[in-house]
Amino acid sequence: IVMFNLKLDTLRGDLGLPAFPPKDLQYRFLSQVLPVYYLRTRTYSKSITKPPFLVNYQGALFRAFPGGWQSMLDVGKGKYRRVKLAEGRPALGQVKVDLSEA
């Protein structure tokens, strides 16, 4: 089965409410979905003590199965540079830390 949905791996707050599926649907079905291709871009800002005082940067979390999870920094002109490769899916907070240290 091939599904296209960026939010299947997110815990939904409406499960279990009247007229919605039960909460165990998250475990029985949605949490069992394996992301084969995953791309999530994010934009961040970092405060520094010297001018320009605020640095904007962006990057992406990328995976192409069976490869690992890649934290990638946008270097401009539509190009990305891998800054970290992980076997397990990192939290978005960890991706931000990886990109800010690059």
Secondary structure as GFF3:
##gff-version 3
##sequence-region A 1 102
A	DSSP	alpha_helix	24	28	.	.	.	ID=ss1
A	DSSP	three_ten_helix	30	32	.	.	.	ID=ss2
A	DSSP	beta_strand	37	47	.	.	.	ID=ss3
A	DSSP	beta_strand	54	64	.	.	.	ID=ss4
A	DSSP	beta_strand	69	76	.	.	.	ID=ss5
A	DSSP	beta_strand	79	86	.	.	.	ID=ss6
A	DSSP	alpha_helix	92	101	.	.	.	ID=ss7
###
